[in-house]
Amino acid sequence: MNHRPYNPVNPPSTRSSLGAAAAGVATDRQQQRRVYAEVPPRVEYQITPLGSSLRPTLESLAGWMRTHGQTLAAGE
């Protein structure tokens, strides 16, 4: 299956496309994906230690966005 990378500017708009984006991250070993053979289908995701190592970087980026987000949204 070919997965598109998650794009925060143009996020997936349907459950299936969001699921495909999450599955793409799972193939990058940042999270584990477990599919259950149930009706309706159930899929659970769990972050891996590799994915957890991104937390300080993502928190820093989130802080930067809180500081500069309005400037970016204004197109300045």
CHARMM-style PDB file with segment names, atoms N, HN, CA, C and O in Angstrom:
ATOM      1  N   MET     1       0.837  -1.169   0.000  1.00  0.00      PROA
ATOM      2  CA  MET     1       0.000   0.000   0.000  1.00  0.00      PROA
ATOM      3  C   MET     1       0.889   1.241   0.000  1.00  0.00      PROA
ATOM      4  O   MET     1       1.861   1.302   0.753  1.00  0.00      PROA
ATOM      5  N   ASN     2       0.577   2.202  -0.811  1.00  0.00      PROA
ATOM      6  HN  ASN     2      -0.213   2.152  -1.422  1.00  0.00      PROA
ATOM      7  CA  ASN     2       1.349   3.430  -0.904  1.00  0.00      PROA
ATOM      8  C   ASN     2       0.744   4.472   0.041  1.00  0.00      PROA
ATOM      9  O   ASN     2      -0.437   4.799  -0.084  1.00  0.00      PROA
ATOM     10  N   HSD     3       1.527   4.993   0.974  1.00  0.00      PROA
ATOM     11  HN  HSD     3       2.486   4.728   1.076  1.00  0.00      PROA
ATOM     12  CA  HSD     3       1.033   5.951   1.956  1.00  0.00      PROA
ATOM     13  C   HSD     3       1.568   7.342   1.647  1.00  0.00      PROA
ATOM     14  O   HSD     3       2.753   7.522   1.363  1.00  0.00      PROA
ATOM     15  N   ARG     4       0.665   8.330   1.709  1.00  0.00      PROA
ATOM     16  HN  ARG     4      -0.297   8.184   1.939  1.00  0.00      PROA
ATOM     17  CA  ARG     4       1.089   9.717   1.572  1.00  0.00      PROA
ATOM     18  C   ARG     4       1.584  10.201   2.919  1.00  0.00      PROA
ATOM     19  O   ARG     4       1.000   9.849   3.944  1.00  0.00      PROA
ATOM     20  N   PRO     5       2.658  11.007   2.951  1.00  0.00      PROA
ATOM     21  CA  PRO     5       3.084  11.555   4.234  1.00  0.00      PROA
ATOM     22  C   PRO     5       2.041  12.523   4.766  1.00  0.00      PROA
ATOM     23  O   PRO     5       1.326  13.161   3.994  1.00  0.00      PROA
ATOM     24  N   TYR     6       1.954  12.632   6.095  1.00  0.00      PROA
ATOM     25  HN  TYR     6       2.535  12.113   6.722  1.00  0.00      PROA
ATOM     26  CA  TYR     6       1.006  13.560   6.711  1.00  0.00      PROA
ATOM     27  C   TYR     6       1.446  14.984   6.418  1.00  0.00      PROA
ATOM     28  O   TYR     6       2.614  15.329   6.600  1.00  0.00      PROA
ATOM     29  N   ASN     7       0.517  15.807   5.965  1.00  0.00      PROA
ATOM     30  HN  ASN     7      -0.432  15.527   5.817  1.00  0.00      PROA
ATOM     31  CA  ASN     7       0.793  17.201   5.650  1.00  0.00      PROA
ATOM     32  C   ASN     7      -0.107  18.060   6.535  1.00  0.00      PROA
ATOM     33  O   ASN     7      -1.316  18.104   6.309  1.00  0.00      PROA
ATOM     34  N   PRO     8       0.465  18.762   7.565  1.00  0.00      PROA
ATOM     35  CA  PRO     8      -0.372  19.529   8.473  1.00  0.00      PROA
ATOM     36  C   PRO     8      -1.063  20.717   7.809  1.00  0.00      PROA
ATOM     37  O   PRO     8      -2.066  21.207   8.328  1.00  0.00      PROA
ATOM     38  N   VAL     9      -0.550  21.190   6.674  1.00  0.00      PROA
ATOM     39  HN  VAL     9       0.265  20.792   6.253  1.00  0.00      PROA
ATOM     40  CA  VAL     9      -1.186  22.299   5.966  1.00  0.00      PROA
ATOM     41  C   VAL     9      -2.441  21.818   5.262  1.00  0.00      PROA
ATOM     42  O   VAL     9      -3.426  22.551   5.172  1.00  0.00      PROA
ATOM     43  N   ASN    10      -2.410  20.584   4.760  1.00  0.00      PROA
ATOM     44  HN  ASN    10      -1.610  19.989   4.833  1.00  0.00      PROA
ATOM     45  CA  ASN    10      -3.555  19.995   4.067  1.00  0.00      PROA
ATOM     46  C   ASN    10      -3.804  18.608   4.660  1.00  0.00      PROA
ATOM     47  O   ASN    10      -3.497  17.598   4.027  1.00  0.00      PROA
ATOM     48  N   PRO    11      -4.371  18.556   5.898  1.00  0.00      PROA
ATOM     49  CA  PRO    11      -4.518  17.264   6.565  1.00  0.00      PROA
ATOM     50  C   PRO    11      -5.529  16.366   5.858  1.00  0.00      PROA
ATOM     51  O   PRO    11      -6.379  16.848   5.110  1.00  0.00      PROA
ATOM     52  N   PRO    12      -5.433  15.049   6.100  1.00  0.00      PROA
ATOM     53  CA  PRO    12      -6.403  14.126   5.509  1.00  0.00      PROA
ATOM     54  C   PRO    12      -7.822  14.512   5.933  1.00  0.00      PROA
ATOM     55  O   PRO    12      -8.036  14.951   7.063  1.00  0.00      PROA
ATOM     56  N   SER    13      -8.774  14.351   5.043  1.00  0.00      PROA
ATOM     57  HN  SER    13      -8.600  13.995   4.125  1.00  0.00      PROA
ATOM     58  CA  SER    13     -10.125  14.804   5.334  1.00  0.00      PROA
ATOM     59  C   SER    13     -11.100  13.666   5.607  1.00  0.00      PROA
ATOM     60  O   SER    13     -12.222  13.919   6.046  1.00  0.00      PROA
ATOM     61  N   THR    14     -10.711  12.448   5.366  1.00  0.00      PROA
ATOM     62  HN  THR    14      -9.800  12.243   5.010  1.00  0.00      PROA
ATOM     63  CA  THR    14     -11.614  11.327   5.620  1.00  0.00      PROA
ATOM     64  C   THR    14     -10.958  10.361   6.604  1.00  0.00      PROA
ATOM     65  O   THR    14      -9.743  10.369   6.798  1.00  0.00      PROA
ATOM     66  N   ARG    15     -11.799   9.530   7.219  1.00  0.00      PROA
ATOM     67  HN  ARG    15     -12.786   9.523   7.061  1.00  0.00      PROA
ATOM     68  CA  ARG    15     -11.253   8.538   8.162  1.00  0.00      PROA
ATOM     69  C   ARG    15     -10.256   7.617   7.474  1.00  0.00      PROA
ATOM     70  O   ARG    15      -9.226   7.267   8.050  1.00  0.00      PROA
ATOM     71  N   SER    16     -10.566   7.223   6.227  1.00  0.00      PROA
ATOM     72  HN  SER    16     -11.402   7.508   5.759  1.00  0.00      PROA
ATOM     73  CA  SER    16      -9.668   6.290   5.540  1.00  0.00      PROA
ATOM     74  C   SER    16      -8.345   6.966   5.201  1.00  0.00      PROA
ATOM     75  O   SER    16      -7.294   6.333   5.309  1.00  0.00      PROA
ATOM     76  N   SER    17      -8.366   8.236   4.795  1.00  0.00      PROA
ATOM     77  HN  SER    17      -9.219   8.750   4.707  1.00  0.00      PROA
ATOM     78  CA  SER    17      -7.111   8.905   4.467  1.00  0.00      PROA
ATOM     79  C   SER    17      -6.311   9.206   5.731  1.00  0.00      PROA
ATOM     80  O   SER    17      -5.081   9.174   5.706  1.00  0.00      PROA
ATOM     81  N   LEU    18      -7.008   9.503   6.851  1.00  0.00      PROA
ATOM     82  HN  LEU    18      -8.008   9.529   6.871  1.00  0.00      PROA
ATOM     83  CA  LEU    18      -6.307   9.702   8.112  1.00  0.00      PROA
ATOM     84  C   LEU    18      -5.681   8.388   8.564  1.00  0.00      PROA
ATOM     85  O   LEU    18      -4.552   8.366   9.054  1.00  0.00      PROA
ATOM     86  N   GLY    19      -6.422   7.291   8.397  1.00  0.00      PROA
ATOM     87  HN  GLY    19      -7.339   7.308   7.999  1.00  0.00      PROA
ATOM     88  CA  GLY    19      -5.882   5.979   8.744  1.00  0.00      PROA
ATOM     89  C   GLY    19      -4.672   5.627   7.894  1.00  0.00      PROA
ATOM     90  O   GLY    19      -3.711   5.043   8.394  1.00  0.00      PROA
ATOM     91  N   ALA    20      -4.709   5.976   6.615  1.00  0.00      PROA
ATOM     92  HN  ALA    20      -5.490   6.450   6.208  1.00  0.00      PROA
ATOM     93  CA  ALA    20      -3.570   5.720   5.730  1.00  0.00      PROA
ATOM     94  C   ALA    20      -2.368   6.549   6.163  1.00  0.00      PROA
ATOM     95  O   ALA    20      -1.238   6.062   6.129  1.00  0.00      PROA
ATOM     96  N   ALA    21      -2.598   7.798   6.571  1.00  0.00      PROA
ATOM     97  HN  ALA    21      -3.516   8.193   6.598  1.00  0.00      PROA
ATOM     98  CA  ALA    21      -1.496   8.636   7.041  1.00  0.00      PROA
ATOM     99  C   ALA    21      -0.891   8.048   8.314  1.00  0.00      PROA
ATOM    100  O   ALA    21       0.330   8.020   8.463  1.00  0.00      PROA
ATOM    101  N   ALA    22      -1.744   7.575   9.238  1.00  0.00      PROA
ATOM    102  HN  ALA    22      -2.736   7.598   9.117  1.00  0.00      PROA
ATOM    103  CA  ALA    22      -1.250   6.969  10.472  1.00  0.00      PROA
ATOM    104  C   ALA    22      -0.503   5.673  10.179  1.00  0.00      PROA
ATOM    105  O   ALA    22       0.508   5.388  10.819  1.00  0.00      PROA
ATOM    106  N   ALA    23      -0.978   4.897   9.237  1.00  0.00      PROA
ATOM    107  HN  ALA    23      -1.800   5.129   8.717  1.00  0.00      PROA
ATOM    108  CA  ALA    23      -0.292   3.660   8.859  1.00  0.00      PROA
ATOM    109  C   ALA    23       1.069   3.975   8.264  1.00  0.00      PROA
ATOM    110  O   ALA    23       2.025   3.228   8.473  1.00  0.00      PROA
ATOM    111  N   GLY    24       1.167   5.076   7.522  1.00  0.00      PROA
ATOM    112  HN  GLY    24       0.390   5.683   7.351  1.00  0.00      PROA
ATOM    113  CA  GLY    24       2.448   5.489   6.950  1.00  0.00      PROA
ATOM    114  C   GLY    24       3.458   5.811   8.031  1.00  0.00      PROA
ATOM    115  O   GLY    24       4.635   5.478   7.897  1.00  0.00      PROA
ATOM    116  N   VAL    25       3.013   6.459   9.109  1.00  0.00      PROA
ATOM    117  HN  VAL    25       2.056   6.730   9.217  1.00  0.00      PROA
ATOM    118  CA  VAL    25       3.897   6.757  10.232  1.00  0.00      PROA
ATOM    119  C   VAL    25       4.318   5.457  10.902  1.00  0.00      PROA
ATOM    120  O   VAL    25       5.465   5.315  11.324  1.00  0.00      PROA
ATOM    121  N   ALA    26       3.392   4.512  11.001  1.00  0.00      PROA
ATOM    122  HN  ALA    26       2.459   4.628  10.659  1.00  0.00      PROA
ATOM    123  CA  ALA    26       3.716   3.230  11.622  1.00  0.00      PROA
ATOM    124  C   ALA    26       4.813   2.517  10.848  1.00  0.00      PROA
ATOM    125  O   ALA    26       5.650   1.843  11.448  1.00  0.00      PROA
ATOM    126  N   THR    27       4.823   2.652   9.527  1.00  0.00      PROA
ATOM    127  HN  THR    27       4.143   3.199   9.040  1.00  0.00      PROA
ATOM    128  CA  THR    27       5.867   1.992   8.743  1.00  0.00      PROA
ATOM    129  C   THR    27       7.216   2.673   8.937  1.00  0.00      PROA
ATOM    130  O   THR    27       8.252   2.094   8.610  1.00  0.00      PROA
ATOM    131  N   ASP    28       7.216   3.909   9.472  1.00  0.00      PROA
ATOM    132  HN  ASP    28       6.374   4.379   9.738  1.00  0.00      PROA
ATOM    133  CA  ASP    28       8.467   4.614   9.752  1.00  0.00      PROA
ATOM    134  C   ASP    28       8.991   4.286  11.148  1.00  0.00      PROA
ATOM    135  O   ASP    28       9.961   4.891  11.604  1.00  0.00      PROA
ATOM    136  N   ARG    29       8.358   3.335  11.825  1.00  0.00      PROA
ATOM    137  HN  ARG    29       7.570   2.843  11.455  1.00  0.00      PROA
ATOM    138  CA  ARG    29       8.763   2.835  13.144  1.00  0.00      PROA
ATOM    139  C   ARG    29       8.639   3.868  14.259  1.00  0.00      PROA
ATOM    140  O   ARG    29       9.305   3.735  15.286  1.00  0.00      PROA
ATOM    141  N   GLN    30       7.805   4.889  14.087  1.00  0.00      PROA
ATOM    142  HN  GLN    30       7.264   4.997  13.253  1.00  0.00      PROA
ATOM    143  CA  GLN    30       7.578   5.859  15.144  1.00  0.00      PROA
ATOM    144  C   GLN    30       6.410   5.430  16.019  1.00  0.00      PROA
ATOM    145  O   GLN    30       6.241   5.929  17.132  1.00  0.00      PROA
ATOM    146  N   GLN    31       5.610   4.508  15.516  1.00  0.00      PROA
ATOM    147  HN  GLN    31       5.747   4.102  14.613  1.00  0.00      PROA
ATOM    148  CA  GLN    31       4.516   3.957  16.298  1.00  0.00      PROA
ATOM    149  C   GLN    31       4.276   2.525  15.849  1.00  0.00      PROA
ATOM    150  O   GLN    31       4.649   2.127  14.745  1.00  0.00      PROA
ATOM    151  N   GLN    32       3.646   1.764  16.731  1.00  0.00      PROA
ATOM    152  HN  GLN    32       3.343   2.087  17.627  1.00  0.00      PROA
ATOM    153  CA  GLN    32       3.298   0.382  16.411  1.00  0.00      PROA
ATOM    154  C   GLN    32       1.831   0.330  16.048  1.00  0.00      PROA
ATOM    155  O   GLN    32       1.009   1.008  16.665  1.00  0.00      PROA
ATOM    156  N   ARG    33       1.501  -0.464  15.057  1.00  0.00      PROA
ATOM    157  HN  ARG    33       2.169  -1.014  14.555  1.00  0.00      PROA
ATOM    158  CA  ARG    33       0.130  -0.596  14.582  1.00  0.00      PROA
ATOM    159  C   ARG    33      -0.319  -2.038  14.790  1.00  0.00      PROA
ATOM    160  O   ARG    33       0.351  -2.976  14.359  1.00  0.00      PROA
ATOM    161  N   ARG    34      -1.455  -2.203  15.454  1.00  0.00      PROA
ATOM    162  HN  ARG    34      -2.000  -1.441  15.805  1.00  0.00      PROA
ATOM    163  CA  ARG    34      -2.011  -3.532  15.688  1.00  0.00      PROA
ATOM    164  C   ARG    34      -3.420  -3.565  15.114  1.00  0.00      PROA
ATOM    165  O   ARG    34      -4.274  -2.765  15.496  1.00  0.00      PROA
ATOM    166  N   VAL    35      -3.658  -4.501  14.188  1.00  0.00      PROA
ATOM    167  HN  VAL    35      -2.965  -5.151  13.877  1.00  0.00      PROA
ATOM    168  CA  VAL    35      -4.967  -4.651  13.560  1.00  0.00      PROA
ATOM    169  C   VAL    35      -5.644  -5.883  14.158  1.00  0.00      PROA
ATOM    170  O   VAL    35      -5.040  -6.951  14.257  1.00  0.00      PROA
ATOM    171  N   TYR    36      -6.901  -5.718  14.552  1.00  0.00      PROA
ATOM    172  HN  TYR    36      -7.392  -4.851  14.471  1.00  0.00      PROA
ATOM    173  CA  TYR    36      -7.677  -6.816  15.126  1.00  0.00      PROA
ATOM    174  C   TYR    36      -8.688  -7.309  14.083  1.00  0.00      PROA
ATOM    175  O   TYR    36      -9.305  -6.513  13.375  1.00  0.00      PROA
ATOM    176  N   ALA    37      -8.843  -8.613  14.003  1.00  0.00      PROA
ATOM    177  HN  ALA    37      -8.341  -9.260  14.578  1.00  0.00      PROA
ATOM    178  CA  ALA    37      -9.798  -9.215  13.072  1.00  0.00      PROA
ATOM    179  C   ALA    37     -11.174  -9.211  13.720  1.00  0.00      PROA
ATOM    180  O   ALA    37     -11.654 -10.240  14.194  1.00  0.00      PROA
ATOM    181  N   GLU    38     -11.797  -8.049  13.734  1.00  0.00      PROA
ATOM    182  HN  GLU    38     -11.407  -7.212  13.349  1.00  0.00      PROA
ATOM    183  CA  GLU    38     -13.106  -7.873  14.347  1.00  0.00      PROA
ATOM    184  C   GLU    38     -14.028  -7.143  13.385  1.00  0.00      PROA
ATOM    185  O   GLU    38     -13.586  -6.524  12.417  1.00  0.00      PROA
ATOM    186  N   VAL    39     -15.328  -7.232  13.677  1.00  0.00      PROA
ATOM    187  HN  VAL    39     -15.688  -7.735  14.463  1.00  0.00      PROA
ATOM    188  CA  VAL    39     -16.317  -6.479  12.920  1.00  0.00      PROA
ATOM    189  C   VAL    39     -17.064  -5.615  13.926  1.00  0.00      PROA
ATOM    190  O   VAL    39     -17.686  -6.152  14.842  1.00  0.00      PROA
ATOM    191  N   PRO    40     -17.021  -4.299  13.785  1.00  0.00      PROA
ATOM    192  CA  PRO    40     -16.291  -3.522  12.790  1.00  0.00      PROA
ATOM    193  C   PRO    40     -14.786  -3.581  13.057  1.00  0.00      PROA
ATOM    194  O   PRO    40     -14.363  -3.868  14.176  1.00  0.00      PROA
ATOM    195  N   PRO    41     -13.985  -3.310  12.031  1.00  0.00      PROA
ATOM    196  CA  PRO    41     -12.532  -3.386  12.178  1.00  0.00      PROA
ATOM    197  C   PRO    41     -12.020  -2.448  13.278  1.00  0.00      PROA
ATOM    198  O   PRO    41     -12.562  -1.363  13.487  1.00  0.00      PROA
ATOM    199  N   ARG    42     -10.997  -2.878  13.957  1.00  0.00      PROA
ATOM    200  HN  ARG    42     -10.557  -3.760  13.787  1.00  0.00      PROA
ATOM    201  CA  ARG    42     -10.391  -2.065  15.011  1.00  0.00      PROA
ATOM    202  C   ARG    42      -8.889  -2.056  14.801  1.00  0.00      PROA
ATOM    203  O   ARG    42      -8.277  -3.098  14.569  1.00  0.00      PROA
ATOM    204  N   VAL    43      -8.301  -0.874  14.885  1.00  0.00      PROA
ATOM    205  HN  VAL    43      -8.798  -0.027  15.074  1.00  0.00      PROA
ATOM    206  CA  VAL    43      -6.854  -0.714  14.771  1.00  0.00      PROA
ATOM    207  C   VAL    43      -6.403   0.143  15.932  1.00  0.00      PROA
ATOM    208  O   VAL    43      -7.008   1.179  16.206  1.00  0.00      PROA
ATOM    209  N   GLU    44      -5.349  -0.269  16.622  1.00  0.00      PROA
ATOM    210  HN  GLU    44      -4.857  -1.111  16.399  1.00  0.00      PROA
ATOM    211  CA  GLU    44      -4.790   0.510  17.721  1.00  0.00      PROA
ATOM    212  C   GLU    44      -3.354   0.880  17.387  1.00  0.00      PROA
ATOM    213  O   GLU    44      -2.619   0.110  16.768  1.00  0.00      PROA
ATOM    214  N   TYR    45      -2.974   2.077  17.811  1.00  0.00      PROA
ATOM    215  HN  TYR    45      -3.571   2.703  18.314  1.00  0.00      PROA
ATOM    216  CA  TYR    45      -1.617   2.573  17.597  1.00  0.00      PROA
ATOM    217  C   TYR    45      -0.979   2.851  18.945  1.00  0.00      PROA
ATOM    218  O   TYR    45      -1.644   3.284  19.886  1.00  0.00      PROA
ATOM    219  N   GLN    46       0.324   2.596  19.029  1.00  0.00      PROA
ATOM    220  HN  GLN    46       0.865   2.244  18.265  1.00  0.00      PROA
ATOM    221  CA  GLN    46       1.073   2.867  20.248  1.00  0.00      PROA
ATOM    222  C   GLN    46       2.410   3.469  19.834  1.00  0.00      PROA
ATOM    223  O   GLN    46       3.079   2.953  18.939  1.00  0.00      PROA
ATOM    224  N   ILE    47       2.796   4.559  20.488  1.00  0.00      PROA
ATOM    225  HN  ILE    47       2.253   4.978  21.215  1.00  0.00      PROA
ATOM    226  CA  ILE    47       4.059   5.203  20.133  1.00  0.00      PROA
ATOM    227  C   ILE    47       5.222   4.333  20.614  1.00  0.00      PROA
ATOM    228  O   ILE    47       5.151   3.722  21.681  1.00  0.00      PROA
ATOM    229  N   THR    48       6.277   4.285  19.828  1.00  0.00      PROA
ATOM    230  HN  THR    48       6.335   4.782  18.962  1.00  0.00      PROA
ATOM    231  CA  THR    48       7.465   3.502  20.166  1.00  0.00      PROA
ATOM    232  C   THR    48       8.470   4.403  20.881  1.00  0.00      PROA
ATOM    233  O   THR    48       8.294   5.621  20.900  1.00  0.00      PROA
ATOM    234  N   PRO    49       9.517   3.827  21.467  1.00  0.00      PROA
ATOM    235  CA  PRO    49      10.566   4.660  22.055  1.00  0.00      PROA
ATOM    236  C   PRO    49      11.184   5.613  21.019  1.00  0.00      PROA
ATOM    237  O   PRO    49      11.550   6.739  21.356  1.00  0.00      PROA
ATOM    238  N   LEU    50      11.298   5.167  19.773  1.00  0.00      PROA
ATOM    239  HN  LEU    50      11.001   4.253  19.500  1.00  0.00      PROA
ATOM    240  CA  LEU    50      11.827   6.039  18.725  1.00  0.00      PROA
ATOM    241  C   LEU    50      10.908   7.242  18.528  1.00  0.00      PROA
ATOM    242  O   LEU    50      11.380   8.374  18.426  1.00  0.00      PROA
ATOM    243  N   GLY    51       9.599   7.000  18.475  1.00  0.00      PROA
ATOM    244  HN  GLY    51       9.216   6.080  18.558  1.00  0.00      PROA
ATOM    245  CA  GLY    51       8.650   8.099  18.343  1.00  0.00      PROA
ATOM    246  C   GLY    51       8.664   9.013  19.562  1.00  0.00      PROA
ATOM    247  O   GLY    51       8.570  10.232  19.423  1.00  0.00      PROA
ATOM    248  N   SER    52       8.782   8.436  20.751  1.00  0.00      PROA
ATOM    249  HN  SER    52       8.859   7.445  20.864  1.00  0.00      PROA
ATOM    250  CA  SER    52       8.831   9.224  21.988  1.00  0.00      PROA
ATOM    251  C   SER    52      10.042  10.150  22.020  1.00  0.00      PROA
ATOM    252  O   SER    52       9.993  11.214  22.637  1.00  0.00      PROA
ATOM    253  N   SER    53      11.115   9.756  21.367  1.00  0.00      PROA
ATOM    254  HN  SER    53      11.154   8.891  20.866  1.00  0.00      PROA
ATOM    255  CA  SER    53      12.319  10.602  21.369  1.00  0.00      PROA
ATOM    256  C   SER    53      12.095  11.917  20.623  1.00  0.00      PROA
ATOM    257  O   SER    53      12.895  12.844  20.749  1.00  0.00      PROA
ATOM    258  N   LEU    54      11.010  12.004  19.845  1.00  0.00      PROA
ATOM    259  HN  LEU    54      10.360  11.251  19.742  1.00  0.00      PROA
ATOM    260  CA  LEU    54      10.683  13.244  19.137  1.00  0.00      PROA
ATOM    261  C   LEU    54       9.983  14.271  20.023  1.00  0.00      PROA
ATOM    262  O   LEU    54       9.860  15.431  19.629  1.00  0.00      PROA
ATOM    263  N   ARG    55       9.527  13.879  21.197  1.00  0.00      PROA
ATOM    264  HN  ARG    55       9.627  12.937  21.517  1.00  0.00      PROA
ATOM    265  CA  ARG    55       8.728  14.764  22.047  1.00  0.00      PROA
ATOM    266  C   ARG    55       9.387  16.120  22.319  1.00  0.00      PROA
ATOM    267  O   ARG    55       8.723  17.138  22.122  1.00  0.00      PROA
ATOM    268  N   PRO    56      10.660  16.201  22.765  1.00  0.00      PROA
ATOM    269  CA  PRO    56      11.253  17.519  23.029  1.00  0.00      PROA
ATOM    270  C   PRO    56      11.289  18.405  21.776  1.00  0.00      PROA
ATOM    271  O   PRO    56      11.077  19.615  21.861  1.00  0.00      PROA
ATOM    272  N   THR    57      11.552  17.811  20.640  1.00  0.00      PROA
ATOM    273  HN  THR    57      11.724  16.828  20.571  1.00  0.00      PROA
ATOM    274  CA  THR    57      11.589  18.571  19.388  1.00  0.00      PROA
ATOM    275  C   THR    57      10.207  19.091  19.037  1.00  0.00      PROA
ATOM    276  O   THR    57      10.060  20.253  18.658  1.00  0.00      PROA
ATOM    277  N   LEU    58       9.186  18.239  19.161  1.00  0.00      PROA
ATOM    278  HN  LEU    58       9.305  17.296  19.469  1.00  0.00      PROA
ATOM    279  CA  LEU    58       7.819  18.654  18.847  1.00  0.00      PROA
ATOM    280  C   LEU    58       7.316  19.711  19.821  1.00  0.00      PROA
ATOM    281  O   LEU    58       6.606  20.632  19.414  1.00  0.00      PROA
ATOM    282  N   GLU    59       7.675  19.596  21.115  1.00  0.00      PROA
ATOM    283  HN  GLU    59       8.251  18.849  21.445  1.00  0.00      PROA
ATOM    284  CA  GLU    59       7.282  20.613  22.087  1.00  0.00      PROA
ATOM    285  C   GLU    59       7.929  21.953  21.758  1.00  0.00      PROA
ATOM    286  O   GLU    59       7.294  22.999  21.895  1.00  0.00      PROA
ATOM    287  N   SER    60       9.183  21.929  21.325  1.00  0.00      PROA
ATOM    288  HN  SER    60       9.699  21.080  21.214  1.00  0.00      PROA
ATOM    289  CA  SER    60       9.869  23.152  20.921  1.00  0.00      PROA
ATOM    290  C   SER    60       9.203  23.775  19.702  1.00  0.00      PROA
ATOM    291  O   SER    60       9.006  24.989  19.651  1.00  0.00      PROA
ATOM    292  N   LEU    61       8.859  22.951  18.726  1.00  0.00      PROA
ATOM    293  HN  LEU    61       9.019  21.965  18.767  1.00  0.00      PROA
ATOM    294  CA  LEU    61       8.176  23.434  17.527  1.00  0.00      PROA
ATOM    295  C   LEU    61       6.807  24.019  17.876  1.00  0.00      PROA
ATOM    296  O   LEU    61       6.413  25.050  17.331  1.00  0.00      PROA
ATOM    297  N   ALA    62       6.081  23.358  18.786  1.00  0.00      PROA
ATOM    298  HN  ALA    62       6.401  22.521  19.229  1.00  0.00      PROA
ATOM    299  CA  ALA    62       4.773  23.865  19.204  1.00  0.00      PROA
ATOM    300  C   ALA    62       4.915  25.229  19.874  1.00  0.00      PROA
ATOM    301  O   ALA    62       4.089  26.113  19.646  1.00  0.00      PROA
ATOM    302  N   GLY    63       5.938  25.415  20.689  1.00  0.00      PROA
ATOM    303  HN  GLY    63       6.609  24.697  20.875  1.00  0.00      PROA
ATOM    304  CA  GLY    63       6.185  26.709  21.322  1.00  0.00      PROA
ATOM    305  C   GLY    63       6.493  27.782  20.293  1.00  0.00      PROA
ATOM    306  O   GLY    63       6.025  28.915  20.407  1.00  0.00      PROA
ATOM    307  N   TRP    64       7.275  27.424  19.296  1.00  0.00      PROA
ATOM    308  HN  TRP    64       7.655  26.504  19.203  1.00  0.00      PROA
ATOM    309  CA  TRP    64       7.595  28.368  18.220  1.00  0.00      PROA
ATOM    310  C   TRP    64       6.324  28.766  17.470  1.00  0.00      PROA
ATOM    311  O   TRP    64       6.140  29.935  17.129  1.00  0.00      PROA
ATOM    312  N   MET    65       5.443  27.785  17.214  1.00  0.00      PROA
ATOM    313  HN  MET    65       5.592  26.836  17.492  1.00  0.00      PROA
ATOM    314  CA  MET    65       4.189  28.085  16.520  1.00  0.00      PROA
ATOM    315  C   MET    65       3.272  28.974  17.361  1.00  0.00      PROA
ATOM    316  O   MET    65       2.585  29.843  16.825  1.00  0.00      PROA
ATOM    317  N   ARG    66       3.262  28.757  18.687  1.00  0.00      PROA
ATOM    318  HN  ARG    66       3.820  28.051  19.123  1.00  0.00      PROA
ATOM    319  CA  ARG    66       2.446  29.631  19.537  1.00  0.00      PROA
ATOM    320  C   ARG    66       2.966  31.068  19.471  1.00  0.00      PROA
ATOM    321  O   ARG    66       2.180  32.016  19.499  1.00  0.00      PROA
ATOM    322  N   THR    67       4.272  31.227  19.386  1.00  0.00      PROA
ATOM    323  HN  THR    67       4.910  30.457  19.364  1.00  0.00      PROA
ATOM    324  CA  THR    67       4.876  32.555  19.320  1.00  0.00      PROA
ATOM    325  C   THR    67       4.677  33.209  17.964  1.00  0.00      PROA
ATOM    326  O   THR    67       4.382  34.402  17.899  1.00  0.00      PROA
ATOM    327  N   HSD    68       4.829  32.459  16.879  1.00  0.00      PROA
ATOM    328  HN  HSD    68       5.068  31.489  16.931  1.00  0.00      PROA
ATOM    329  CA  HSD    68       4.861  33.023  15.532  1.00  0.00      PROA
ATOM    330  C   HSD    68       3.671  32.662  14.646  1.00  0.00      PROA
ATOM    331  O   HSD    68       3.614  33.090  13.494  1.00  0.00      PROA
ATOM    332  N   GLY    69       2.734  31.891  15.156  1.00  0.00      PROA
ATOM    333  HN  GLY    69       2.781  31.543  16.092  1.00  0.00      PROA
ATOM    334  CA  GLY    69       1.624  31.393  14.357  1.00  0.00      PROA
ATOM    335  C   GLY    69       0.786  32.499  13.733  1.00  0.00      PROA
ATOM    336  O   GLY    69       0.424  32.398  12.561  1.00  0.00      PROA
ATOM    337  N   GLN    70       0.467  33.546  14.478  1.00  0.00      PROA
ATOM    338  HN  GLN    70       0.761  33.628  15.430  1.00  0.00      PROA
ATOM    339  CA  GLN    70      -0.361  34.623  13.930  1.00  0.00      PROA
ATOM    340  C   GLN    70       0.364  35.350  12.800  1.00  0.00      PROA
ATOM    341  O   GLN    70      -0.263  35.746  11.817  1.00  0.00      PROA
ATOM    342  N   THR    71       1.663  35.526  12.930  1.00  0.00      PROA
ATOM    343  HN  THR    71       2.172  35.205  13.729  1.00  0.00      PROA
ATOM    344  CA  THR    71       2.439  36.174  11.867  1.00  0.00      PROA
ATOM    345  C   THR    71       2.406  35.325  10.602  1.00  0.00      PROA
ATOM    346  O   THR    71       2.246  35.850   9.500  1.00  0.00      PROA
ATOM    347  N   LEU    72       2.557  34.016  10.762  1.00  0.00      PROA
ATOM    348  HN  LEU    72       2.687  33.590  11.657  1.00  0.00      PROA
ATOM    349  CA  LEU    72       2.511  33.122   9.600  1.00  0.00      PROA
ATOM    350  C   LEU    72       1.129  33.124   8.960  1.00  0.00      PROA
ATOM    351  O   LEU    72       1.010  33.155   7.735  1.00  0.00      PROA
ATOM    352  N   ALA    73       0.083  33.091   9.784  1.00  0.00      PROA
ATOM    353  HN  ALA    73       0.180  33.066  10.779  1.00  0.00      PROA
ATOM    354  CA  ALA    73      -1.276  33.069   9.255  1.00  0.00      PROA
ATOM    355  C   ALA    73      -1.613  34.362   8.497  1.00  0.00      PROA
ATOM    356  O   ALA    73      -2.403  34.353   7.552  1.00  0.00      PROA
ATOM    357  N   ALA    74      -1.003  35.464   8.926  1.00  0.00      PROA
ATOM    358  HN  ALA    74      -0.361  35.471   9.693  1.00  0.00      PROA
ATOM    359  CA  ALA    74      -1.238  36.756   8.268  1.00  0.00      PROA
ATOM    360  C   ALA    74      -0.479  36.876   6.972  1.00  0.00      PROA
ATOM    361  O   ALA    74      -0.726  37.795   6.192  1.00  0.00      PROA
ATOM    362  N   GLY    75       0.448  35.956   6.724  1.00  0.00      PROA
ATOM    363  HN  GLY    75       0.649  35.209   7.357  1.00  0.00      PROA
ATOM    364  CA  GLY    75       1.217  35.971   5.475  1.00  0.00      PROA
ATOM    365  C   GLY    75       2.310  37.020   5.458  1.00  0.00      PROA
ATOM    366  O   GLY    75       2.748  37.432   4.384  1.00  0.00      PROA
ATOM    367  N   GLU    76       2.755  37.456   6.605  1.00  0.00      PROA
ATOM    368  HN  GLU    76       2.400  37.122   7.478  1.00  0.00      PROA
ATOM    369  CA  GLU    76       3.816  38.480   6.689  1.00  0.00      PROA
ATOM    370  C   GLU    76       5.173  37.886   6.583  1.00  0.00      PROA
ATOM    371  OT1 GLU    76       6.169  38.608   6.635  1.00  0.00      PROA
TER     372      GLU     76
END
